[in-house]
Amino acid sequence: MPSTNREANDVPTLSSDQLDALASIDTPTVCNALEVLVPERRGWGYTVHPLVCAFPDLGPIVGFARTATIRASRPSGRGAAEDTERRLAYYRHVNEQPHPTITVIEDLDDPPGYGAWWGEVNTHVHRGLGSRGVITNGSIRDLDVSASEFQLLAGRVGPSHAFVHVEDVAVTVTVAGLVVRPGDLIHADRHGAVVIPLDVAEQVVSAAERLAAAEQVLIEASKQPGFDAATVARIITGGAGDH
């Protein structure tokens, strides 16, 4: 049986409307909101290494993490029956509630991406099981025939699946510097991904709206004649120091 070193989270109920609202803003905006809501998170909790975005025109995706580790550079060393059972255990994990989900896969090969877990078949299977996309440090392929409306953020694009196989299911993983536990709430788009702390998830959109309104004051001012550094200082300081 696969390792099930699960670190289960208490998952609050988020309505479909709340999830849709989160998906209406981009990932940098979510990061901005989290800097206000959980300032201790300013320096971590998001991807810090570049990822290839297969479909940059797709909007943001939001879902609860389903995790696994894989290898592809050599056979698993297990028997065919055990390999099949581990793969099925993985698919059962992907299909677990609550939905929607995002699949986060850590490729343990050095270098990662020797063989792709992600192609035509797995993108369709995962979409059918409720996943909205994948975040992986491994490789992806079959981009022209991948499932529609299924996002792929990956370390690289490659041609082969080699000996790709599942190592462990429902474990803590690290992808592009982001640590993800099963059940974490993930927000991702072409910029990368961030974990949203569940206890502030319902506050993110309103915090983002307040920040956007404040930023718009400076943006609009920058378009006006006579805009200068003194104007920037006045807006940023709220007029402090003016005479």
BATOR-459474 format. One record per atom (N, C-alpha, C): residue in three letters; residue number from 1; x, y, z. Coordinates in steps of 0.1 Angstrom, whole numbers, plus 2048, in hexadecimal, padded with zeros to 3 digits. Last residue first. Example, Ala and Ser with C-alpha at 12.3 -4.5 7.8 and 13.67 -1.06 7.14 Angstrom:
<rs>
R  code  pos    u    v    w
R   SER    2  880  7EA  847
R   SER    2  889  7F5  847
R   SER    2  881  800  84F
R   ALA    1  884  7C7  84E
R   ALA    1  87B  7D3  84E
R   ALA    1  884  7DF  84E
</rs>
This chain:
<rs>
R  code  pos    u    v    w
R   HIS  243  813  ACA  826
R   HIS  243  812  AD6  82E
R   HIS  243  807  ADF  826
R   ASP  242  817  AA7  82C
R   ASP  242  813  AB2  824
R   ASP  242  811  ABE  82C
R   GLY  241  81B  A92  83E
R   GLY  241  826  A9B  83B
R   GLY  241  823  AA6  832
R   ALA  240  804  A7D  82F
R   ALA  240  80C  A80  83B
R   ALA  240  819  A88  837
R   GLY  239  7F5  A74  81A
R   GLY  239  7F7  A83  81C
R   GLY  239  7FF  A87  828
R   GLY  238  7F7  A59  81A
R   GLY  238  7EA  A5F  81D
R   GLY  238  7EB  A6E  820
R   THR  237  80E  A4F  810
R   THR  237  80E  A53  81E
R   THR  237  801  A58  823
R   ILE  236  807  A4A  7F6
R   ILE  236  80C  A3F  7FE
R   ILE  236  80B  A42  80D
R   ILE  235  800  A64  7ED
R   ILE  235  7F7  A59  7ED
R   ILE  235  7FB  A4E  7F6
R   ARG  234  818  A72  7F0
R   ARG  234  80C  A77  7F6
R   ARG  234  802  A6C  7F7
R   ALA  233  82A  A63  7E1
R   ALA  233  82C  A64  7EF
R   ALA  233  820  A68  7F6
R   VAL  232  820  A68  7C7
R   VAL  232  821  A5A  7CC
R   VAL  232  822  A5B  7DB
R   THR  231  823  A84  7C6
R   THR  231  816  A7E  7C6
R   THR  231  816  A70  7CB
R   ALA  230  83F  A85  7C5
R   ALA  230  838  A8B  7D1
R   ALA  230  829  A86  7D1
R   ALA  229  845  A79  7AD
R   ALA  229  848  A72  7B9
R   ALA  229  841  A78  7C5
R   ASP  228  828  A81  798
R   ASP  228  836  A81  79B
R   ASP  228  838  A7A  7A9
R   PHE  227  812  A8D  780
R   PHE  227  815  A82  789
R   PHE  227  824  A82  78B
R   GLY  226  80B  A9F  76C
R   GLY  226  811  AA4  778
R   GLY  226  814  A99  783
R   PRO  225  7ED  A8E  761
R   PRO  225  7F8  A98  75E
R   PRO  225  7FE  A9D  76C
R   GLN  224  7E7  A6C  76B
R   GLN  224  7E3  A7A  76A
R   GLN  224  7EF  A83  767
R   LYS  223  7ED  A52  770
R   LYS  223  7E9  A55  762
R   LYS  223  7E6  A64  760
R   SER  222  7F2  A4F  78A
R   SER  222  7FD  A4F  781
R   SER  222  7FA  A52  773
R   ALA  221  7D8  A4F  795
R   ALA  221  7E0  A5B  796
R   ALA  221  7EC  A5B  78D
R   GLU  220  7D2  A34  790
R   GLU  220  7CA  A3F  789
R   GLU  220  7D2  A4C  78A
R   ILE  219  7E4  A28  7A2
R   ILE  219  7E4  A25  793
R   ILE  219  7DD  A30  78B
R   LEU  218  7DC  A31  7BB
R   LEU  218  7E9  A34  7B6
R   LEU  218  7EA  A32  7A6
R   VAL  217  7C2  A26  7BB
R   VAL  217  7C4  A35  7BD
R   VAL  217  7D1  A39  7B8
R   GLN  216  7C5  A0B  7B9
R   GLN  216  7C0  A12  7AD
R   GLN  216  7C2  A21  7AF
R   GLU  215  7CE  A03  7D2
R   GLU  215  7D8  A03  7C7
R   GLU  215  7D3  A0C  7BB
R   ALA  214  7B5  A03  7DF
R   ALA  214  7C0  A0C  7E3
R   ALA  214  7CB  A0E  7D8
R   ALA  213  7A8  9EF  7D1
R   ALA  213  7A2  9FD  7D1
R   ALA  213  7AD  A07  7D5
R   ALA  212  7B7  9D9  7D7
R   ALA  212  7B6  9DE  7C9
R   ALA  212  7B1  9EC  7C9
R   LEU  211  7B3  9D6  7F2
R   LEU  211  7C0  9D9  7ED
R   LEU  211  7C0  9DF  7DF
R   ARG  210  798  9CF  7F2
R   ARG  210  79C  9DB  7F9
R   ARG  210  7AA  9E0  7F4
R   GLU  209  798  9B7  7E4
R   GLU  209  791  9C3  7DE
R   GLU  209  795  9D0  7E5
R   ALA  208  7A7  9A7  7F5
R   ALA  208  7AC  9AA  7E7
R   ALA  208  7A5  9B6  7E2
R   ALA  207  795  9A5  80A
R   ALA  207  7A2  9AB  80C
R   ALA  207  7A8  9AF  7FF
R   SER  206  781  997  7FD
R   SER  206  77E  9A4  802
R   SER  206  78B  9AC  804
R   VAL  205  78F  97E  7F7
R   VAL  205  789  987  7EC
R   VAL  205  787  995  7F1
R   VAL  204  796  974  811
R   VAL  204  7A0  978  806
R   VAL  204  79B  981  7FC
R   GLN  203  786  96A  823
R   GLN  203  789  978  824
R   GLN  203  791  97D  819
R   GLU  202  783  94F  822
R   GLU  202  777  957  81F
R   GLU  202  77A  966  81F
R   ALA  201  79D  946  82A
R   ALA  201  799  945  81C
R   ALA  201  78D  94E  818
R   VAL  200  7A8  945  842
R   VAL  200  7A6  953  83D
R   VAL  200  7A0  952  82F
R   ASP  199  7AB  92B  849
R   ASP  199  7A3  933  852
R   ASP  199  7A1  941  84D
R   LEU  198  7BA  91F  834
R   LEU  198  7AB  91D  835
R   LEU  198  7A4  926  83E
R   PRO  197  7D1  931  822
R   PRO  197  7CE  92C  82F
R   PRO  197  7BE  92B  830
R   ILE  196  7D9  928  802
R   ILE  196  7D0  932  809
R   ILE  196  7CD  92B  817
R   VAL  195  7F7  925  7F1
R   VAL  195  7ED  91E  7FA
R   VAL  195  7E6  929  802
R   VAL  194  7FB  92D  7CE
R   VAL  194  7FC  931  7DD
R   VAL  194  7F3  928  7E5
R   ALA  193  80E  92D  7AF
R   ALA  193  803  928  7B8
R   ALA  193  806  92C  7C7
R   GLY  192  812  93E  790
R   GLY  192  816  934  79A
R   GLY  192  80B  930  7A3
R   HIS  191  808  94D  77B
R   HIS  191  813  952  783
R   HIS  191  819  948  78C
R   ARG  190  7F2  940  770
R   ARG  190  7FF  940  768
R   ARG  190  80B  946  770
R   ASP  189  7E6  934  78F
R   ASP  189  7E4  939  782
R   ASP  189  7F1  939  77B
R   ALA  188  7D5  928  7AD
R   ALA  188  7E0  928  7A3
R   ALA  188  7DC  92E  796
R   HIS  187  7D1  91F  7CE
R   HIS  187  7CD  929  7C4
R   HIS  187  7D8  929  7BA
R   ILE  186  7C6  906  7E4
R   ILE  186  7D0  90B  7DB
R   ILE  186  7CA  914  7D1
R   LEU  185  7C4  8FA  804
R   LEU  185  7BC  902  7FA
R   LEU  185  7C6  909  7F1
R   ASP  184  7CD  8D9  80E
R   ASP  184  7D0  8E7  80D
R   ASP  184  7C8  8EE  802
R   GLY  183  7CA  8BE  80A
R   GLY  183  7BF  8C6  810
R   GLY  183  7C1  8D4  810
R   PRO  182  7EB  8B4  811
R   PRO  182  7DE  8B0  80C
R   PRO  182  7D3  8B9  812
R   ARG  181  801  8D1  80F
R   ARG  181  7FC  8C5  816
R   ARG  181  7EE  8C1  810
R   VAL  180  81D  8DF  800
R   VAL  180  80F  8DD  800
R   VAL  180  80B  8D0  807
R   VAL  179  835  8F8  7FC
R   VAL  179  831  8EC  804
R   VAL  179  822  8EB  804
R   LEU  178  846  905  7E1
R   LEU  178  839  905  7E8
R   LEU  178  836  8F8  7EF
R   GLY  177  85C  901  7D1
R   GLY  177  85E  908  7DE
R   GLY  177  851  909  7E6
R   ALA  176  852  8F1  7BC
R   ALA  176  856  8FF  7B9
R   ALA  176  858  907  7C6
R   VAL  175  843  8DD  7D4
R   VAL  175  844  8E0  7C5
R   VAL  175  847  8EF  7C3
R   THR  174  841  8C5  7EB
R   THR  174  847  8D2  7E9
R   THR  174  849  8D3  7D9
R   VAL  173  828  8B4  7FF
R   VAL  173  831  8B5  7F3
R   VAL  173  837  8C3  7F3
R   THR  172  81B  89C  815
R   THR  172  81F  8AA  813
R   THR  172  82A  8AA  808
R   VAL  171  805  884  805
R   VAL  171  810  888  80E
R   VAL  171  813  897  80C
R   ALA  170  7F5  873  7F4
R   ALA  170  7EF  87B  7FF
R   ALA  170  7FA  87F  80A
R   VAL  169  80B  859  7EC
R   VAL  169  7FF  860  7EA
R   VAL  169  7FA  867  7F6
R   ASP  168  82A  852  7DC
R   ASP  168  822  853  7E8
R   ASP  168  816  85C  7E5
R   GLU  167  830  84A  7BF
R   GLU  167  838  846  7CB
R   GLU  167  82F  846  7D7
R   VAL  166  825  841  79F
R   VAL  166  822  848  7AC
R   VAL  166  82A  842  7B7
R   HIS  165  83A  844  782
R   HIS  165  831  83D  78C
R   HIS  165  82F  845  798
R   VAL  164  849  843  762
R   VAL  164  842  84B  76D
R   VAL  164  839  842  775
R   PHE  163  85E  83D  752
R   PHE  163  859  832  75B
R   PHE  163  851  839  766
R   ALA  162  854  851  737
R   ALA  162  85F  849  73C
R   ALA  162  859  83E  745
R   HIS  161  844  863  72A
R   HIS  161  840  860  738
R   HIS  161  84A  856  73F
R   SER  160  853  87D  715
R   SER  160  850  86F  719
R   SER  160  84B  86E  727
R   PRO  159  858  898  70F
R   PRO  159  851  890  705
R   PRO  159  84C  882  70A
R   GLY  158  851  8B6  723
R   GLY  158  859  8AB  71F
R   GLY  158  851  8A1  716
R   VAL  157  854  8D5  734
R   VAL  157  84D  8CD  72A
R   VAL  157  856  8C2  725
R   ARG  156  857  8DC  757
R   ARG  156  85C  8DC  74A
R   ARG  156  852  8D4  741
R   GLY  155  849  8E0  76F
R   GLY  155  857  8E4  76E
R   GLY  155  85C  8E4  760
R   ALA  154  828  8EE  76B
R   ALA  154  832  8E3  76C
R   ALA  154  840  8E9  76B
R   LEU  153  806  8F0  76B
R   LEU  153  812  8F8  76F
R   LEU  153  81D  8EE  772
R   LEU  152  7EA  8ED  759
R   LEU  152  7F6  8E6  75C
R   LEU  152  801  8F0  75F
R   GLN  151  7C6  8EC  75B
R   GLN  151  7D2  8F3  75B
R   GLN  151  7DE  8EB  75F
R   PHE  150  7AC  8E6  746
R   PHE  150  7B4  8DF  751
R   PHE  150  7C2  8E5  750
R   GLU  149  79C  8EC  731
R   GLU  149  79A  8F3  73D
R   GLU  149  7A0  8EC  749
R   SER  148  7A0  8CC  721
R   SER  148  79D  8DA  720
R   SER  148  79A  8DF  72E
R   ALA  147  7BB  8B5  723
R   ALA  147  7AD  8B8  726
R   ALA  147  7AB  8C8  726
R   SER  146  7D3  8B5  708
R   SER  146  7CF  8B5  716
R   SER  146  7C0  8B9  718
R   VAL  145  7DC  8B7  6EF
R   VAL  145  7D1  8AE  6F1
R   VAL  145  7CD  8AC  6FF
R   ASP  144  7F2  8C7  6EF
R   ASP  144  7E8  8CA  6E5
R   ASP  144  7DB  8C1  6E7
R   LEU  143  803  8BC  702
R   LEU  143  7FC  8C9  705
R   LEU  143  7F1  8CC  6FB
R   ASP  142  812  8A5  708
R   ASP  142  805  8A4  702
R   ASP  142  7FD  8B1  703
R   ARG  141  820  8AB  72A
R   ARG  141  821  8A9  71B
R   ARG  141  813  8A8  715
R   ILE  140  835  8B6  745
R   ILE  140  828  8B4  73F
R   ILE  140  82A  8B2  730
R   SER  139  84A  8AE  762
R   SER  139  847  8B2  755
R   SER  139  839  8AF  750
R   GLY  138  84B  8BC  784
R   GLY  138  84F  8B2  77A
R   GLY  138  84B  8B7  76C
R   ASN  137  841  8CB  797
R   ASN  137  84F  8CF  793
R   ASN  137  854  8C5  788
R   THR  136  81F  8D5  793
R   THR  136  829  8CB  794
R   THR  136  837  8D1  791
R   ILE  135  7FD  8D8  795
R   ILE  135  80A  8DF  798
R   ILE  135  814  8D5  79B
R   VAL  134  7E0  8D4  781
R   VAL  134  7EC  8CF  788
R   VAL  134  7F6  8D9  78A
R   GLY  133  7BC  8D8  783
R   GLY  133  7C9  8DA  77D
R   GLY  133  7D4  8D3  786
R   ARG  132  7A4  8D1  78E
R   ARG  132  7A4  8DC  784
R   ARG  132  7B2  8DF  77E
R   SER  131  795  8B1  793
R   SER  131  7A1  8BA  794
R   SER  131  7A0  8C5  78A
R   GLY  130  781  89E  791
R   GLY  130  77E  8AB  798
R   GLY  130  78A  8B4  79A
R   LEU  129  784  889  780
R   LEU  129  784  886  78E
R   LEU  129  782  893  797
R   GLY  128  787  895  767
R   GLY  128  77B  88D  76A
R   GLY  128  779  88A  779
R   ARG  127  7A0  89F  76A
R   ARG  127  795  8A9  768
R   ARG  127  788  8A1  76C
R   HIS  126  7AE  887  76B
R   HIS  126  7AE  890  776
R   HIS  126  7A2  89A  776
R   VAL  125  7AA  87D  751
R   VAL  125  7A6  875  75D
R   VAL  125  7A4  87E  769
R   HIS  124  7B5  891  741
R   HIS  124  7A7  88E  740
R   HIS  124  7A2  887  74C
R   THR  123  7D0  890  749
R   THR  123  7C8  89C  74B
R   THR  123  7B9  89A  74A
R   ASN  122  7D6  875  743
R   ASN  122  7D5  879  751
R   ASN  122  7CE  887  753
R   VAL  121  7D6  875  726
R   VAL  121  7CD  86C  72E
R   VAL  121  7CB  872  73C
R   GLU  120  7E8  88A  71D
R   GLU  120  7DA  889  719
R   GLU  120  7D2  881  723
R   GLY  119  7FC  88F  73B
R   GLY  119  7FA  88F  72C
R   GLY  119  7EB  88E  729
R   TRP  118  812  88C  755
R   TRP  118  807  894  750
R   TRP  118  807  894  741
R   TRP  117  828  880  75D
R   TRP  117  81C  879  762
R   TRP  117  810  880  75B
R   ALA  116  845  87D  749
R   ALA  116  839  885  74D
R   ALA  116  82E  87C  752
R   GLY  115  867  87A  754
R   GLY  115  85C  875  74D
R   GLY  115  84F  87C  752
R   TYR  114  878  88D  760
R   TYR  114  87E  883  757
R   TYR  114  873  87C  74E
R   GLY  113  871  8A0  772
R   GLY  113  86C  8A1  765
R   GLY  113  871  897  75B
R   PRO  112  88E  8A9  787
R   PRO  112  880  8A6  785
R   PRO  112  87C  8A8  776
R   PRO  111  8AF  89B  782
R   PRO  111  8A6  8A6  783
R   PRO  111  897  8A2  781
R   ASP  110  8A0  889  79A
R   ASP  110  8AA  893  799
R   ASP  110  8B2  892  78C
R   ASP  109  87E  882  7A3
R   ASP  109  88A  880  79B
R   ASP  109  893  88C  79C
R   LEU  108  866  889  7B0
R   LEU  108  872  886  7B9
R   LEU  108  87F  883  7B1
R   ASP  107  84E  8A0  7AB
R   ASP  107  856  896  7A4
R   ASP  107  863  895  7AC
R   GLU  106  830  8A5  7BC
R   GLU  106  83F  8A7  7BD
R   GLU  106  846  89C  7B5
R   ILE  105  812  8B3  7B2
R   ILE  105  81A  8A7  7B1
R   ILE  105  829  8AB  7B2
R   VAL  104  7F2  8BB  7B9
R   VAL  104  7FF  8C0  7BB
R   VAL  104  809  8B4  7BC
R   THR  103  7D3  8C3  7AB
R   THR  103  7DD  8B8  7AE
R   THR  103  7EB  8BE  7AE
R   ILE  102  7B7  8D1  7BA
R   ILE  102  7C3  8D4  7B1
R   ILE  102  7CD  8C9  7B5
R   THR  101  793  8CE  7BA
R   THR  101  7A0  8CB  7BF
R   THR  101  7AB  8D0  7B5
R   PRO  100  773  8DB  7C6
R   PRO  100  77C  8D6  7BC
R   PRO  100  78A  8D4  7C2
R   HIS   99  76C  8C1  7DD
R   HIS   99  770  8C5  7D0
R   HIS   99  76D  8D4  7CF
R   PRO   98  778  8B1  7FC
R   PRO   98  76F  8BA  7F4
R   PRO   98  775  8BD  7E7
R   GLN   97  776  88F  7ED
R   GLN   97  770  89C  7F0
R   GLN   97  779  8A4  7FB
R   GLU   96  78D  87E  7D7
R   GLU   96  787  881  7E5
R   GLU   96  781  88E  7E5
R   ASN   95  79B  879  7C0
R   ASN   95  78C  87A  7BF
R   ASN   95  785  87D  7CC
R   VAL   94  7B5  876  7C8
R   VAL   94  7B1  882  7BF
R   VAL   94  7A2  884  7BF
R   HIS   93  7B3  85D  7D5
R   HIS   93  7B6  86A  7DD
R   HIS   93  7B2  876  7D5
R   ARG   92  7AE  84C  7C0
R   ARG   92  7A4  84E  7CA
R   ARG   92  7A6  85B  7D2
R   TYR   91  7C6  84F  7B3
R   TYR   91  7BA  854  7AC
R   TYR   91  7AF  856  7B6
R   TYR   90  7D7  842  7C6
R   TYR   90  7D9  850  7C2
R   TYR   90  7CC  856  7BC
R   ALA   89  7CD  829  7C5
R   ALA   89  7CC  830  7D1
R   ALA   89  7CE  83F  7CF
R   LEU   88  7D5  823  7AB
R   LEU   88  7C7  824  7AE
R   LEU   88  7C4  82B  7BB
R   ARG   87  7F1  822  7AE
R   ARG   87  7EB  82B  7A5
R   ARG   87  7DC  82D  7A8
R   ARG   86  7F3  80D  7C0
R   ARG   86  7F7  81A  7C4
R   ARG   86  7F1  825  7BB
R   GLU   85  7E9  7F8  7B0
R   GLU   85  7E2  7FC  7BC
R   GLU   85  7E6  809  7C1
R   THR   84  7FC  7F7  79C
R   THR   84  7EF  7FA  798
R   THR   84  7E7  7FE  7A5
R   ASP   83  813  7EF  7AB
R   ASP   83  813  7FC  7A3
R   ASP   83  805  800  7A0
R   GLU   82  80A  7D6  7B3
R   GLU   82  80C  7E1  7BD
R   GLU   82  80D  7EE  7B6
R   ALA   81  809  7C9  79B
R   ALA   81  7FD  7CA  7A3
R   ALA   81  7FE  7D5  7AD
R   ALA   80  824  7C9  792
R   ALA   80  819  7D0  78A
R   ALA   80  80D  7D2  793
R   GLY   79  83B  7D0  7AD
R   GLY   79  834  7C7  7A4
R   GLY   79  829  7CF  79D
R   ARG   78  855  7E9  7AE
R   ARG   78  84A  7E2  7B3
R   ARG   78  844  7D9  7A9
R   GLY   77  867  7F9  7A1
R   GLY   77  86C  7ED  7A9
R   GLY   77  861  7E5  7AF
R   SER   76  861  80E  791
R   SER   76  85E  80F  79F
R   SER   76  864  804  7A7
R   PRO   75  87A  817  779
R   PRO   75  86E  810  77D
R   PRO   75  86D  810  78C
R   ARG   74  886  83A  777
R   ARG   74  889  82B  777
R   ARG   74  87C  824  77C
R   SER   73  87D  853  774
R   SER   73  88A  850  76E
R   SER   73  88E  841  76E
R   ALA   72  866  85A  781
R   ALA   72  865  855  773
R   ALA   72  872  850  76E
R   ARG   71  851  85F  79E
R   ARG   71  85E  85D  798
R   ARG   71  85C  858  78A
R   ILE   70  83C  874  7B4
R   ILE   70  83E  86A  7A9
R   ILE   70  84D  869  7A6
R   THR   69  825  87A  7CE
R   THR   69  832  87B  7C9
R   THR   69  834  870  7BE
R   ALA   68  807  88E  7D3
R   ALA   68  80E  881  7D1
R   ALA   68  81C  884  7CD
R   THR   67  7E7  89D  7DD
R   THR   67  7F6  89C  7DB
R   THR   67  7FB  88E  7D9
R   ARG   66  7CF  8B5  7D9
R   ARG   66  7D1  8A6  7D9
R   ARG   66  7E0  8A4  7D5
R   ALA   65  7C2  8D2  7E7
R   ALA   65  7CE  8CB  7E2
R   ALA   65  7CC  8BC  7E4
R   PHE   64  7A6  8E2  7DA
R   PHE   64  7AC  8DC  7E6
R   PHE   64  7B7  8D2  7E1
R   GLY   63  7A7  900  7C5
R   GLY   63  7A2  8F2  7C9
R   GLY   63  7AA  8ED  7D5
R   VAL   62  7A5  915  7A9
R   VAL   62  7A5  914  7B8
R   VAL   62  7A0  906  7BB
R   ILE   61  7B5  926  78E
R   ILE   61  7AE  91B  794
R   ILE   61  7B0  91A  7A3
R   PRO   60  7B2  942  778
R   PRO   60  7B7  93C  784
R   PRO   60  7AE  930  788
R   GLY   59  7AD  93B  754
R   GLY   59  7AC  943  760
R   GLY   59  7B1  93C  76C
R   LEU   58  7C3  936  738
R   LEU   58  7B9  931  742
R   LEU   58  7B9  93A  74E
R   ASP   57  7D8  93F  72B
R   ASP   57  7CC  947  729
R   ASP   57  7C1  941  732
R   PRO   56  7EE  92E  72F
R   PRO   56  7ED  93B  737
R   PRO   56  7E0  943  735
R   PHE   55  7F2  910  731
R   PHE   55  7E7  917  72C
R   PHE   55  7E5  924  733
R   ALA   54  80A  907  73D
R   ALA   54  806  901  730
R   ALA   54  7FB  90A  729
R   CYS   53  823  917  74C
R   CYS   53  815  916  74C
R   CYS   53  810  912  73E
R   VAL   52  83F  90C  75E
R   VAL   52  839  90D  750
R   VAL   52  82A  90C  752
R   LEU   51  84C  91E  77A
R   LEU   51  845  912  774
R   LEU   51  840  916  766
R   PRO   50  866  929  78F
R   PRO   50  85E  92B  783
R   PRO   50  858  91D  77F
R   HIS   49  863  92A  7B2
R   HIS   49  86A  926  7A7
R   HIS   49  861  926  79B
R   VAL   48  851  92F  7C6
R   VAL   48  85C  938  7C5
R   VAL   48  865  935  7B9
R   THR   47  82E  92D  7CF
R   THR   47  839  928  7C7
R   THR   47  844  933  7C5
R   TYR   46  827  934  7F2
R   TYR   46  824  935  7E4
R   TYR   46  830  930  7DC
R   GLY   45  82F  934  80D
R   GLY   45  822  92F  80A
R   GLY   45  81E  931  7FB
R   TRP   44  840  953  817
R   TRP   44  83F  945  814
R   TRP   44  831  941  811
R   GLY   43  840  96D  820
R   GLY   43  84C  968  819
R   GLY   43  84B  959  816
R   ARG   42  827  973  82C
R   ARG   42  82C  97B  820
R   ARG   42  837  975  819
R   ARG   41  81C  967  842
R   ARG   41  81D  95F  836
R   ARG   41  823  966  82A
R   GLU   40  818  97B  854
R   GLU   40  823  971  857
R   GLU   40  825  968  84B
R   PRO   39  800  987  84D
R   PRO   39  80D  98D  849
R   PRO   39  819  984  84B
R   VAL   38  7E4  97E  842
R   VAL   38  7EE  976  84A
R   VAL   38  7FC  97B  847
R   LEU   37  7D8  994  836
R   LEU   37  7D0  98C  83F
R   LEU   37  7D9  983  848
R   VAL   36  7EC  9A0  826
R   VAL   36  7E4  9A8  830
R   VAL   36  7DE  99F  83A
R   GLU   35  7F6  98C  817
R   GLU   35  7FF  994  81E
R   GLU   35  7F8  99D  829
R   LEU   34  7DF  983  80B
R   LEU   34  7E4  97B  816
R   LEU   34  7EE  983  81D
R   ALA   33  7DC  996  7F6
R   ALA   33  7D2  995  801
R   ALA   33  7D7  98E  80D
R   ASN   32  7F2  98F  7E6
R   ASN   32  7F1  99C  7EC
R   ASN   32  7E7  99C  7F8
R   CYS   31  7EB  975  7DE
R   CYS   31  7F7  977  7E6
R   CYS   31  7F6  985  7ED
R   VAL   30  7D5  97C  7CE
R   VAL   30  7D3  974  7DA
R   VAL   30  7DF  976  7E4
R   THR   29  7E2  98A  7BA
R   THR   29  7D9  991  7C2
R   THR   29  7D6  989  7CF
R   PRO   28  7F1  974  7AE
R   PRO   28  7F8  97F  7B5
R   PRO   28  7EF  988  7BE
R   THR   27  7DB  965  7A4
R   THR   27  7E3  960  7B0
R   THR   27  7EB  96B  7B6
R   ASP   26  7BC  978  79E
R   ASP   26  7C8  971  79A
R   ASP   26  7D1  96E  7A6
R   ILE   25  799  971  7A3
R   ILE   25  7A5  97A  7A5
R   ILE   25  7B2  971  7A2
R   SER   24  786  95E  7A0
R   SER   24  785  96A  798
R   SER   24  790  973  799
R   ALA   23  78A  94A  7B2
R   ALA   23  78F  947  7A5
R   ALA   23  78D  953  79C
R   LEU   22  77C  954  7C8
R   LEU   22  78A  953  7C9
R   LEU   22  791  951  7BB
R   ALA   21  762  951  7BE
R   ALA   21  767  95F  7C0
R   ALA   21  776  95E  7C1
R   ASP   20  760  935  7BD
R   ASP   20  760  93D  7B0
R   ASP   20  765  94B  7B2
R   LEU   19  760  931  7D9
R   LEU   19  76B  92B  7D0
R   LEU   19  76C  933  7C3
R   GLN   18  748  93D  7DF
R   GLN   18  754  942  7E5
R   GLN   18  760  93D  7DD
R   ASP   17  736  92E  7D0
R   ASP   17  737  93C  7CD
R   ASP   17  744  941  7D3
R   SER   16  738  915  7DC
R   SER   16  73D  916  7CE
R   SER   16  73F  925  7CB
R   SER   15  744  91A  7FE
R   SER   15  73A  919  7F4
R   SER   15  740  91A  7E6
R   LEU   14  757  907  814
R   LEU   14  757  913  80B
R   LEU   14  74D  911  800
R   THR   13  75A  8FB  833
R   THR   13  752  8FB  828
R   THR   13  753  908  820
R   PRO   12  77C  8F3  83C
R   PRO   12  770  8FA  83E
R   PRO   12  767  8F9  832
R   VAL   11  78E  8D7  845
R   VAL   11  78A  8DF  839
R   VAL   11  77D  8E6  83C
R   ASP   10  7A9  8D2  857
R   ASP   10  79B  8D4  859
R   ASP   10  796  8DD  84E
R   ASN    9  7C0  8BC  846
R   ASN    9  7BC  8C9  84A
R   ASN    9  7AD  8C9  84E
R   ALA    8  7D6  8A1  84B
R   ALA    8  7C9  8A6  847
R   ALA    8  7C6  8B3  84D
R   GLU    7  7EF  895  83F
R   GLU    7  7EE  8A0  849
R   GLU    7  7E1  8A7  846
R   ARG    6  7F8  874  838
R   ARG    6  7EF  87F  836
R   ARG    6  7EF  889  842
R   ASN    5  808  85F  82D
R   ASN    5  80D  869  837
R   ASN    5  805  875  836
R   THR    4  805  846  821
R   THR    4  7FA  84F  822
R   THR    4  7FD  859  82E
R   SER    3  817  832  809
R   SER    3  817  83A  815
R   SER    3  80B  844  815
R   PRO    2  804  817  7FA
R   PRO    2  80C  824  7F9
R   PRO    2  80C  82A  807
R   MET    1  808  7F4  800
R   MET    1  800  800  800
R   MET    1  809  80C  800
</rs>
